[in-house]
Amino acid sequence: MITHMLSSGEDPLWSFIYSNATAVAKTMGDGPYGTISRAQINEIADVLASRIIKS
């Protein structure tokens, strides 16, 4: 996921957050073969983004 996002020109920090949110959603869900919604990924990404300390 992170490779795809970076190659698409996305911000590196957002790419890191979103790819980790995807991994979290897959881990919490039905494993690698289950489906997850974009809304679920976005919700997790928002929580992760709010916890990052920016200086």
C-alpha positions, 0 to 999 in steps of 0.5 A: 500500500505504501509503495502504491501511494508513494508512486502515485505522488501522495505525501509520505506521511499520509502514505505511512498513516494510510498503509498502517491503517489498512494493516490495522483494519485487516488485522482486526477484521477477517484476515487477509481474505476478508473485505474492509471498507474505505470508511473503516480505513479512513476512520483508523487513519484519522485516529492515527493521524491525530496521534502523530506529534508534528513539530 
